[in-house]
Amino acid sequence: MANIIVSGAGSTEVNGTYVDTGQLSGNRPIYANNANSDIEIVWDGGAWFIDNMSTQFIYYFSYDDVATPDLCTTWEVGKGEPPVPTVTKEVTGVPKHFLYYARMRGNQ
């Protein structure tokens, strides 16, 4: 699975890269923050949560019923600080448009 990037959150401790833990919750992957593995993104009881699993502190949540959190279009503030974060899938490799322009210039 691809890593998840959380950015722009008012509660800055949740910003960063999240990796797939290999565990599932509700048949969906659980992601842990690279800098603090207590902070996770998890599907539970019909919503995605960005929370601290040790303290059960819910920063942000989304009721979007999607396979991975990067597909959520609506995040809401739980006990975190506004604004809500942007949650995206990490882009890896060379984007196709870079390869196209490289070929156009004769660099292959």
N, C-alpha and C positions, 0 to 999 in steps of 0.2 A: 504494500500500500504506500501511497505517497505521503510525505509529511504534510502537516497542516501548519500554516502561518497565521498567527493572531497578531494584529497590529492596531494601533490607534485607540486602544482601550483606556478609559480614564483611570482604571486600576492598573497601573503600568506593570505590576508584577505578573500579570497574565500574558503580556505581550511576549512573543518569541516563537520558536519552532517547537512543534509537538510531533512526537514520533508514535507510530502504531506500536502498542505494547504487545500485540499478539493475542490479547484477551478480547472477549466479546461481552457486550451487555445488550440484551434485547436483539441479539444477532447482528449487532453493529460494532465496529471497532472502537476500542478505548485508546485515547491518545494521551501521552504524558509530556509535560513541558520539559524541554532539555535542561533548563536551568534549575528547575525545582520540580521533581517528579511527584510531589504531593498535589501539584496543580494539574488538573486533567480536564479533558473534554470527554464526556460520557453521555450516552443515551440511557435514560432511565425513566420509566413510567410515562412515556409519551412525550418526552421533550429532550433536547440536547442541553447539557449544562456545562458551563465552564466553572469549575469549583475547586476547592481545596479538599481533597478526600480525607485528610487528617482532622480538619476542623469542621467539615461539612458546611463551610462557608460558600454560598452560591453567589458568584460574581455576576454572571449573565446566563440567560437561558433563551431557547428558541423552541416553539411548538411546531416548527416545520417538520413534517414527517418525511425525512429524506435519508438516504443511505449513509451519507457522510456529512460532517458539519460544514464543509466548504460549500455545500449546496443550499444551506439555509439562506433565506432572503430577509428574514426578520429576526433580529436579536433584541432582547429586552434587558433592562437593568434589573438584577436581583438585589443583592446587598452591596454590589460594587459601585464604583463611581462612574457617572456619565463622562464621556459618550460611550456608546456600545462599541465593541471592536468590529473590525473587518476581519473575516475569517476566509482564508483562501487556501487552495492547494499549492504546495511548493512546486515551482516549475523547475524541472531538471533537464539537462541536455541542452542542445543547441536548437533554438526555435527555428521552425521551417523557413520563415521569411529571411533569416540570416543566411541559410544555405542557398536559397534562391538568389539573393543578391551576390553572394560569393561566386556562384556559377555564372551569373550575368557578366561579372567582371573578369571571368576566366580563371578564378581561383577555385580549385576543386578539392 
